[in-house]
């Protein structure tokens, strides 16, 4: 290799003789059979130099011959001529330490016939230790598999290629479906891994979206685009005339009394549309499970808002303990809501919308479907319910990629067919 300028490294380790004989169940030394072992090569230079056959033929030692099958007849003849018995056990280990390793045994006088039929590469072991193989062998030798014909290999590769192409096409269809449902690439990968056992990195999905420019026009809901196009959540300023209103509990009171562990603490807000007083949505989000309820409002009057909140939450009355609201005038009748649902109501401090940050974030997700200046009077209740269901069946990273519907209703809805794997 050095003459041919082939780079190489020498790494100390187990030699071929040690590994092959260990897998064959042949110890190189044994107190009853051999006290030493000699290692020689079956090839030698044509310079007239001959091995010391007298030393190699000594009894009570093991002789290991590398690459000796071609000169097996000469080796057997020389050893017997210098005193080694023709009945000395011998073994030929072919393809040592490989799954298809094979071992043939016999005696020294039959070594030429054994070597002629032995697969190569092979190692020859000569000595009484070979007789211990039947007792010490442990490795289950497997016959070498017959190589398929060229036509069979071509046919198998073609079938594999067709199957992979079919699976790839099906996987792309499922990625398209999940992206159109406005899942982020990270959510797509987590969903496929959790429910279909498909391991995929989200960077792969991003590359796929970038490569296909024609499809990319349909995928405007990627996280980068969301951050650029979603409007800020609108809010109403708190009315300065507070003396006529019942006493309001502040958000800090709620934070000191409960955490994010129990189910039943809700956040409420509104999303206004094109006509501020005539087009709006009421949004309610449960803090622990992220379960979302969206309700269309005919107007922002406090009486209509209270009636809508009671109507949609009544079905979950047992899971309504507190409601944290915005300071808008539409929540003026919060006492009516609290009495009907037997729940406590709280309010954020003025201009502290982050005190109900989960609802603000959810309103941003809703804006993916209903951009700013949307006239909600033209949006049907069926369409609003569809958006609500999509949000509740969307896996969330903060929930370990579970869905709000699973945690709140114990209801799972597959987003893509089960046959995708």
Secondary structure, DSSP 8 states (H G I E B T S, - for coil): -TTTT----------HHHHHHHHHT--S-BTTTBSEEEEEES---SSS----HHHHT-SSEEEEEET-STTHHHHHHHHHHTT--TT-EEEEEESTTSTT-EEEEEEGGGHHHHHHHS-SSEEEEESGGGGGHHHH-------------HHHHHHHHHHHHHHHHHHHHHHHHHHHHHHHTT--HHHHHHHHHHHH-----HHHHHHHHHH-HHHHTT-TTSHHHHHHH----------S--TTS---EEHHHHHHH--SSSS-EEEEEEEE-SSTTT-EEEEEEETTT--EEEEEES---HHHHHHHHHHHHGGGGGG--EEEE-SSGGGTTHHHHHHHHT-EEEE--TT-GGGGHHHHHHHHHHTTTS-TT--GGGS-HHHHHHHHHHHHTSEEGGGTTEEHHHHHH-----SS-GGG-
